[in-house]
Amino acid sequence: MVKVIGIIENDSITGVKYGTIEVDENVSKIERAKSAYDSAVAKVQATRARKIRSEKTKNK
């Protein structure tokens, strides 16, 4: 059992409430998911930065 932070309640009036949730997964599965998420975020950020750089070059 692993405790992770997750969404407990998502209400449009009061907002989102976070808390710890017990998960039956192994720690290694969570670490692999985190590394996959980090690589996806890095790819999106690189693409966005490339697009912004090209726009600045066009505007010169």
C-alpha positions as CSV (number, residue, x, y, z in Angstrom):
1,M,0.0,0.0,0.0
2,V,1.3,3.4,-1.0
3,K,-0.2,6.7,-0.1
4,V,-0.4,9.3,-2.9
5,I,-1.9,12.7,-3.1
6,G,-5.1,12.7,-5.2
7,I,-8.4,14.6,-5.7
8,I,-10.9,13.8,-3.0
9,E,-13.7,16.2,-4.0
10,N,-14.1,18.2,-7.2
11,D,-17.0,20.6,-6.7
12,S,-17.7,23.6,-9.0
13,I,-18.7,25.8,-6.0
14,T,-16.0,25.0,-3.4
15,G,-13.3,23.9,-5.8
16,V,-11.0,20.9,-5.7
17,K,-10.0,19.3,-2.4
18,Y,-6.8,17.2,-2.3
19,G,-5.8,14.5,0.2
20,T,-3.9,11.3,0.6
21,I,-5.3,8.1,-0.9
22,E,-4.0,4.6,-0.4
23,V,-3.1,2.8,-3.6
24,D,-2.4,-0.9,-4.1
25,E,0.2,-0.3,-6.8
26,N,3.9,-0.9,-6.4
27,V,6.3,2.0,-6.0
28,S,8.1,1.1,-9.2
29,K,4.9,1.4,-11.3
30,I,4.4,4.9,-9.9
31,E,8.0,5.9,-10.6
32,R,7.7,4.7,-14.2
33,A,4.5,6.7,-14.6
34,K,6.2,9.8,-13.2
35,S,9.1,9.5,-15.6
36,A,6.8,9.1,-18.5
37,Y,4.8,12.1,-17.4
38,D,8.1,14.2,-17.0
39,S,9.3,13.2,-20.5
40,A,5.9,14.2,-22.0
41,V,5.9,17.5,-20.2
42,A,9.5,18.2,-21.4
43,K,8.5,17.4,-25.0
44,V,5.5,19.8,-24.8
45,Q,7.7,22.6,-23.3
46,A,10.4,22.1,-25.9
47,T,7.8,22.3,-28.7
48,R,6.2,25.4,-27.2
49,A,9.6,27.1,-26.8
50,R,10.5,26.3,-30.4
51,K,7.2,27.9,-31.6
52,I,7.8,31.0,-29.5
53,R,11.4,31.4,-30.8
54,S,10.2,31.1,-34.4
55,E,7.5,33.7,-33.8
56,K,10.1,36.1,-32.4
57,T,12.3,35.5,-35.4
58,K,9.3,36.3,-37.8
59,N,8.6,39.5,-35.9
60,K,12.1,40.9,-36.2
